[in-house]
Amino acid sequence: MMNKLQLLRSFLATCLIFSFITILVACSESSTPSATSESWGEKHFLWKVSDENSSVWLLGSIHIADASFYPLPSVIDSAFATASELAVELNTSDERVMNDLQWQVKVRGELAGEKLRDVLPAELWNSLDSVCKSWGLPISAFETKRPWVVASTISTYAYMMAGMKTEYGIDNVFIKNANASGKPIISLETVEEQIDALAGYSYSDSAGICFLKSTMRELPKARTMMRDLVHAWKSGDDELLNLLLSEDNTEDYTPSELQFMEELTQHILVDRNANMADSVASFLRDDRNVFVVVGTAHLAFEKNNVIENLRNRGYIIERY
């Protein structure tokens, strides 16, 4: 469960926390291994959902990737070319969205009259301090940040050190392509909704501390986890994807922490999946020709994913 939450929240964080990440990158040298080529599988995380007279394409995204992903398989590019609109979780090319993002992160990402050292358990603070020193990151940059901001930044930066970049994220590339071709872009969610998934639904720091605790534990595995996730995505391997997202590392978590993280899973996945399925159903009802790009876990992970939700509603589902 903890790997699942760390991965999902890390990838959700990449678009939200990117402006803060770039400041830290300027203060440190990150390693960028050469991208390696890998053959594509016969099937991709690409689905066509249809009713009696219209269709919508759904593509599972990795929000942070590398140059080895491109060019994408022709079936993906062809599906995008036939669409009239693009729908993504959040249109980060929209100035209004980015202004709202900056405001939300400032309001909800800053501690109120406290220092991070005073909020975190001593052991967790010491672990963070050690990681920042080893990476050449200024821990002073985190002094007034809430734990969820720190966790998001550290986890995303770890994947960047493994050679991944937000500019190569699948959704970011399609946003760029849509703007270049004049396709309208739809945000399926608001900045506030995405911040809620990262920060929790209150101003308590309990969620952020659990997230940071999980992140610090998984850092040594970040490069391997990303390598395996990339392989799963390129090969269209549902079984491997679910294995990676289901790995259980909860032996030192208290019952209350486990219960809390289960509730977060409900917010991060199940609730958002249902809302995304509602959006797709709305597109079909209105005969809109939309190419939808959302995180792969929303489409292929466990039960209650978007694809299963739409299949249960009676839509025709085809995978490509």
Order of alpha helices (4+ residues) and beta strands (2+ residues): alpha-alpha-beta-beta-alpha-beta-alpha-alpha-alpha-alpha-alpha-beta-alpha-alpha-alpha-alpha-alpha-alpha-beta-alpha-alpha-beta
